[in-house]
Amino acid sequence: MIETKAPGKLYIAGEYAVVEPGEPSVIVAVDRVLTVKLTPSDDVGRVFSSEYGRMPVVWRRDDDDSIQLEHRPFDYVMAAIALTERLRSERGHEPLYFDLHIESELDDSSGRKFGLGSSAAVVVATIAAINEFYGLGLTPTDRFKLALLSTARVSPRSSGGDLAASTFGGWIRYTSPDRDRLLQDLERNDTVCESLDSSGWATFSVTQLPEPETLELLVGWTGSPASTERLVNGVEKQTPASSTSHENFLEESRGIVDALVSAMQEHNESRTLELVRAARLLLQRLGTNTGIQIETEKLRALCEIAESHGAAAKPSGAGGGDCGIVFAGPDSDNDAILSEWDAAGIRRLRLGVYPAVGESGGAVANG
């Protein structure tokens, strides 16, 4: 049996802007994981997961070695299997069947999502398992690229930041590739290998950042799952890429993220707190300008409680529910924050940071 794990993620800054190629964000990988267990099988492949109910997803190959589904829609897991199998074929490995058993710590006991990036984690862990199964020798960057190509075929506007956090771990600065160009090249190219070297990767980068030394990361869950894709599409509809307001938002987001990266690299904790607050204000203005509820009542309560006790807070990711993050310094009253969260129906998620991976323990991966 092969077992692989991929962590969840939380956005620290750069949400919404990061969907544009080359725009920076800061993301942290968290120590709740999704696990994929792969076992060889004979005449069919199966995917077992609570997401699919009691019966597994069953897949077979047709005569030209393409993956065919039985009775299930095409989703992230099957997209990852199909593209990795295509790469396997290009590299001359004999086709084999296997079963995948998926277990997740990224949801609560009732199956409600915490907003920690379970869709990304399952793609990353699935590709890692198949890579090990066939001995493809993919580097972390190769696996990330394959994960993004797989995800983009299902959700073309996904930035890939969650995939980067799940692949590389730790605290990262991330910029996204040109997914439109990548999908065009994938359709045009004869091989997946060619697509891994597409010019669409030029704006992709991952840089690992140091962990804050004197700031504690607190995470609160509002109990209301949110659809990132729906929220991002709603914002894009209200602020087209060609609009002045969109350009102004990107410029301000870029300035905040770049300054935050510098503050983290310099271990300037007071400046870090200041910039987290600035990132929250930017999301508030984006919500007001677009009419999209990014900061819900519970997210507002989460942030205001933390601010009233000396910490800095903001929604994480697209907002609309899910999680809020808090940077609490030595002068913050964490016990008071947690007590008032509990009274407001906000659940603390006890999350640590999943360790960084890098290419070989190193710090940077670039397109």
C-alpha positions as CSV (number, residue, x, y, z in Angstrom):
1,M,0.0,0.0,0.0
2,I,1.2,3.5,-0.8
3,E,0.0,6.3,1.5
4,T,0.4,10.0,0.7
5,K,-0.8,13.1,2.6
6,A,-1.4,16.7,1.6
7,P,-2.1,19.6,4.0
8,G,-4.9,22.1,3.9
9,K,-4.3,25.9,3.6
10,L,-5.3,29.3,4.7
11,Y,-4.9,32.5,2.8
12,I,-3.2,35.3,4.7
13,A,-3.3,38.0,2.1
14,G,-3.8,38.5,-1.7
15,E,-7.2,36.9,-2.0
16,Y,-9.1,37.7,-5.3
17,A,-6.1,39.4,-6.8
18,V,-4.2,36.1,-6.9
19,V,-6.5,34.8,-9.7
20,E,-4.7,37.2,-12.1
21,P,-1.5,35.7,-13.5
22,G,1.6,37.1,-11.6
23,E,-0.3,38.8,-8.7
24,P,1.2,37.8,-5.3
25,S,-0.4,36.3,-2.3
26,V,0.7,34.9,1.1
27,I,-0.6,31.5,2.1
28,V,0.1,29.0,4.9
29,A,-0.2,25.2,4.8
30,V,-1.9,23.9,8.0
31,D,-1.4,20.7,9.8
32,R,-4.7,19.1,9.0
33,V,-4.3,16.7,6.1
34,L,-6.0,14.7,3.5
35,T,-4.7,11.2,3.1
36,V,-4.8,9.0,0.0
37,K,-4.1,5.3,0.3
38,L,-3.4,3.5,-3.0
39,T,-3.6,-0.3,-3.4
40,P,-3.1,-2.3,-6.7
41,S,-6.3,-3.8,-8.2
42,D,-7.0,-6.0,-11.2
43,D,-9.7,-5.2,-13.8
44,V,-11.0,-1.8,-12.7
45,G,-9.9,1.2,-10.6
46,R,-12.0,2.5,-7.7
47,V,-12.1,5.7,-5.6
48,F,-13.5,5.3,-2.1
49,S,-14.4,8.5,-0.3
50,S,-17.2,9.8,1.9
51,E,-17.7,12.5,-0.7
52,Y,-19.1,9.9,-3.1
53,G,-21.4,8.1,-0.6
54,R,-21.3,4.4,0.1
55,M,-20.4,3.3,-3.4
56,P,-17.0,4.0,-4.9
57,V,-16.3,5.8,-8.2
58,V,-15.4,3.1,-10.7
59,W,-13.1,3.8,-13.7
60,R,-11.8,1.7,-16.6
61,R,-9.6,2.3,-19.7
62,D,-11.1,2.2,-23.1
63,D,-9.3,0.8,-26.2
64,D,-7.1,3.8,-26.7
65,D,-6.0,3.9,-23.0
66,S,-8.2,6.8,-22.1
67,I,-9.9,6.8,-18.6
68,Q,-13.6,6.2,-18.7
69,L,-16.0,6.8,-15.7
70,E,-19.0,4.7,-14.7
71,H,-22.0,6.5,-13.2
72,R,-20.1,9.6,-11.8
73,P,-19.4,13.1,-13.0
74,F,-15.9,14.2,-13.9
75,D,-14.3,15.8,-10.8
76,Y,-11.0,16.8,-9.4
77,V,-9.9,13.3,-8.4
78,M,-10.7,11.8,-11.8
79,A,-9.1,14.8,-13.6
80,A,-5.9,14.1,-11.6
81,I,-6.0,10.4,-12.4
82,A,-6.6,11.0,-16.1
83,L,-3.8,13.5,-16.6
84,T,-1.3,11.6,-14.5
85,E,-2.1,8.4,-16.5
86,R,-1.6,10.3,-19.7
87,L,1.9,11.3,-18.5
88,R,2.5,7.7,-17.4
89,S,1.7,6.6,-21.0
90,E,4.0,9.2,-22.5
91,R,6.9,7.9,-20.3
92,G,6.3,4.3,-21.4
93,H,5.1,2.8,-18.1
94,E,2.7,-0.1,-18.5
95,P,-0.9,0.7,-17.4
96,L,-2.1,-0.7,-14.1
97,Y,-5.3,-0.5,-12.1
98,F,-5.4,0.7,-8.5
99,D,-7.9,1.7,-5.8
100,L,-7.7,5.0,-3.9
101,H,-9.1,5.3,-0.4
102,I,-9.5,9.0,0.6
103,E,-9.7,10.2,4.3
104,S,-9.9,13.9,5.2
105,E,-9.3,15.9,8.3
106,L,-10.3,19.1,6.4
107,D,-14.0,18.8,7.2
108,D,-16.0,18.6,10.4
109,S,-17.6,15.3,11.6
110,S,-20.8,16.1,9.8
111,G,-19.0,16.6,6.5
112,R,-19.2,20.4,6.4
113,K,-16.1,22.0,4.9
114,F,-13.8,24.3,7.0
115,G,-12.6,26.1,3.9
116,L,-9.1,24.6,4.2
117,G,-8.8,23.5,0.5
118,S,-9.9,19.9,0.5
119,S,-10.3,19.9,-3.3
120,A,-6.7,21.0,-3.8
121,A,-5.4,18.6,-1.2
122,V,-7.0,15.6,-2.7
123,V,-5.6,16.4,-6.2
124,V,-2.1,16.9,-4.7
125,A,-2.2,13.7,-2.6
126,T,-3.7,11.7,-5.5
127,I,-0.9,12.7,-7.9
128,A,1.8,12.0,-5.3
129,A,0.4,8.5,-4.8
130,I,0.2,7.7,-8.5
131,N,3.7,9.2,-9.0
132,E,5.1,6.8,-6.3
133,F,3.0,3.8,-7.7
134,Y,4.5,4.1,-11.2
135,G,7.9,5.5,-10.1
136,L,7.5,8.6,-12.4
137,G,10.1,10.5,-10.4
138,L,8.2,13.8,-10.4
139,T,9.6,16.7,-8.4
140,P,7.4,18.8,-6.2
141,T,7.2,21.4,-8.9
142,D,6.3,18.8,-11.5
143,R,3.5,17.5,-9.2
144,F,2.3,21.0,-8.6
145,K,2.1,21.7,-12.3
146,L,0.3,18.5,-13.0
147,A,-2.1,19.3,-10.1
148,L,-2.8,22.8,-11.5
149,L,-3.4,21.5,-15.0
150,S,-5.8,18.9,-13.7
151,T,-7.7,21.4,-11.5
152,A,-7.9,24.0,-14.3
153,R,-9.7,21.5,-16.5
154,V,-12.5,21.4,-13.9
155,S,-12.3,25.0,-12.6
156,P,-10.4,27.2,-15.0
157,R,-10.3,30.3,-12.8
158,S,-8.8,28.5,-9.8
159,S,-5.6,30.3,-8.9
160,G,-3.7,27.3,-7.7
161,G,-2.6,28.9,-4.5
162,D,-4.2,26.1,-2.5
163,L,-2.4,23.5,-4.6
164,A,0.9,25.3,-4.0
165,A,0.4,25.3,-0.2
166,S,-0.6,21.6,-0.3
167,T,2.5,20.8,-2.4
168,F,5.2,22.9,-0.8
169,G,4.0,23.4,2.8
170,G,5.0,26.1,5.2
171,W,4.4,29.8,4.7
172,I,4.7,30.8,1.0
173,R,4.5,33.8,-1.3
174,Y,2.7,32.5,-4.4
175,T,2.0,34.0,-7.9
176,S,-0.2,32.1,-10.3
177,P,0.5,31.1,-13.9
178,D,-1.6,32.0,-17.0
179,R,-4.2,29.2,-16.8
180,D,-5.9,30.2,-20.0
181,R,-2.6,29.8,-21.9
182,L,-1.9,26.5,-20.1
183,L,-5.3,25.1,-21.1
184,Q,-4.8,26.2,-24.7
185,D,-1.4,24.6,-24.8
186,L,-2.6,21.4,-23.2
187,E,-5.2,21.1,-25.9
188,R,-2.7,22.0,-28.6
189,N,0.3,19.9,-27.4
190,D,0.7,16.3,-28.2
191,T,2.1,15.5,-24.8
192,V,1.6,16.5,-21.1
193,C,5.4,16.8,-20.9
194,E,5.3,19.7,-23.4
195,S,2.6,21.4,-21.3
196,L,4.8,21.2,-18.2
197,D,7.2,23.5,-20.1
198,S,4.5,25.9,-21.5
199,S,5.2,29.6,-21.6
200,G,2.0,30.0,-19.5
201,W,4.2,29.1,-16.4
202,A,6.3,32.3,-16.7
203,T,4.3,34.2,-14.1
204,F,4.2,31.2,-11.6
205,S,6.4,31.3,-8.5
206,V,6.6,30.0,-5.0
207,T,8.9,31.4,-2.4
208,Q,9.0,30.0,1.1
209,L,8.8,32.5,3.9
210,P,10.0,32.4,7.6
211,E,7.4,31.6,10.2
212,P,6.6,34.6,12.5
213,E,8.6,34.3,15.7
214,T,6.5,36.2,18.2
215,L,3.0,36.1,16.6
216,E,0.6,33.2,17.2
217,L,-1.8,32.2,14.4
218,L,-5.4,31.7,15.7
219,V,-8.1,30.4,13.4
220,G,-11.8,30.7,13.9
221,W,-14.5,28.9,11.9
222,T,-17.9,30.6,11.4
223,G,-19.8,27.4,10.8
224,S,-20.9,28.6,7.4
225,P,-19.2,26.9,4.4
226,A,-18.7,29.2,1.4
227,S,-18.2,28.6,-2.3
228,T,-14.9,30.3,-3.4
229,E,-15.7,29.8,-7.1
230,R,-19.1,31.5,-6.7
231,L,-17.7,34.4,-4.8
232,V,-14.7,34.9,-7.2
233,N,-17.0,34.8,-10.2
234,G,-19.4,37.3,-8.6
235,V,-16.6,39.7,-7.9
236,E,-15.2,39.3,-11.4
237,K,-18.6,40.0,-12.9
238,Q,-18.9,43.3,-10.9
239,T,-15.3,44.4,-11.6
240,P,-14.2,43.3,-15.1
241,A,-10.5,42.9,-15.7
242,S,-10.4,45.9,-17.9
243,S,-11.9,48.3,-15.4
244,T,-10.0,51.0,-13.5
245,S,-11.4,49.8,-10.2
246,H,-10.0,46.3,-10.8
247,E,-6.6,47.7,-11.7
248,N,-6.6,49.9,-8.6
249,F,-7.5,46.8,-6.5
250,L,-4.7,44.8,-7.9
251,E,-2.2,47.6,-7.4
252,E,-3.2,48.0,-3.7
253,S,-3.3,44.3,-3.1
254,R,0.2,43.9,-4.6
255,G,1.5,46.7,-2.4
256,I,0.1,45.1,0.8
257,V,1.4,41.6,-0.1
258,D,4.8,42.8,-1.1
259,A,5.1,44.8,2.1
260,L,3.8,41.9,4.2
261,V,6.4,39.5,2.6
262,S,9.2,42.0,3.5
263,A,7.9,42.4,7.1
264,M,7.8,38.6,7.5
265,Q,11.3,38.2,6.1
266,E,12.6,40.9,8.5
267,H,10.6,39.5,11.4
268,N,9.0,42.9,11.9
269,E,6.0,41.8,13.9
270,S,4.3,45.2,14.4
271,R,4.5,45.9,10.7
272,T,3.0,42.5,10.0
273,L,0.0,43.2,12.2
274,E,-0.5,46.6,10.5
275,L,-0.5,44.9,7.1
276,V,-2.9,42.2,8.1
277,R,-5.3,45.0,9.1
278,A,-4.7,46.8,5.8
279,A,-5.5,43.5,3.9
280,R,-8.8,43.3,5.8
281,L,-9.8,46.9,4.9
282,L,-9.0,46.2,1.3
283,L,-11.4,43.2,1.3
284,Q,-14.1,45.3,3.0
285,R,-13.8,47.9,0.2
286,L,-13.9,45.2,-2.4
287,G,-17.1,43.8,-0.9
288,T,-18.7,47.3,-0.7
289,N,-17.7,48.1,-4.3
290,T,-19.0,44.8,-5.7
291,G,-22.0,44.2,-3.5
292,I,-20.6,40.8,-2.6
293,Q,-20.7,39.8,1.1
294,I,-17.1,38.9,1.7
295,E,-17.1,39.7,5.4
296,T,-20.2,38.1,6.9
297,E,-21.6,39.1,10.3
298,K,-19.8,36.2,12.0
299,L,-16.5,37.1,10.2
300,R,-16.9,40.7,11.3
301,A,-17.5,39.6,14.9
302,L,-14.5,37.3,14.7
303,C,-12.3,40.1,13.6
304,E,-13.7,42.8,15.9
305,I,-13.3,40.6,18.9
306,A,-9.7,39.9,18.1
307,E,-9.0,43.6,17.4
308,S,-10.5,44.6,20.7
309,H,-7.9,42.5,22.5
310,G,-4.8,43.8,20.6
311,A,-4.6,41.3,17.7
312,A,-4.9,41.7,13.9
313,A,-7.6,39.8,12.1
314,K,-9.2,39.3,8.7
315,P,-11.3,36.8,6.6
316,S,-9.2,34.1,5.0
317,G,-9.7,33.3,1.4
318,A,-12.8,34.4,-0.5
319,G,-14.8,35.0,2.7
320,G,-18.5,34.7,2.6
321,G,-18.2,32.3,5.6
322,D,-15.5,29.7,6.3
323,C,-12.5,30.9,8.4
324,G,-11.0,34.0,9.8
325,I,-7.4,34.3,10.8
326,V,-5.8,36.2,13.7
327,F,-2.2,37.2,14.3
328,A,-1.9,37.6,18.1
329,G,1.2,39.2,19.5
330,P,2.6,39.1,23.1
331,D,0.3,41.9,24.1
332,S,-2.9,40.2,22.9
333,D,-5.3,38.6,25.3
334,N,-5.8,35.3,23.6
335,D,-7.9,33.8,26.4
336,A,-10.4,36.7,26.1
337,I,-10.5,36.3,22.3
338,L,-11.3,32.6,22.5
339,S,-13.9,33.1,25.2
340,E,-15.8,35.8,23.3
341,W,-15.5,33.7,20.1
342,D,-17.2,30.8,21.9
343,A,-20.0,33.1,23.1
344,A,-20.5,34.4,19.5
345,G,-20.8,30.8,18.1
346,I,-17.3,31.0,16.5
347,R,-15.4,27.7,16.7
348,R,-11.6,27.8,17.2
349,L,-9.7,25.4,14.9
350,R,-6.6,24.2,16.5
351,L,-4.2,24.4,13.6
352,G,-0.5,24.5,13.4
353,V,1.8,25.0,10.3
354,Y,2.6,22.0,8.1
355,P,6.3,22.0,7.5
356,A,7.8,23.3,4.3
357,V,8.9,20.8,1.6
358,G,10.6,22.7,-1.2
359,E,12.3,21.0,-4.1
360,S,14.9,19.4,-1.8
361,G,14.3,21.2,1.4
362,G,15.1,24.5,-0.5
363,A,13.1,27.7,-0.6
364,V,12.1,28.6,-4.1
365,A,10.3,27.1,-7.1
366,N,9.7,29.1,-10.2
367,G,8.1,28.7,-13.6
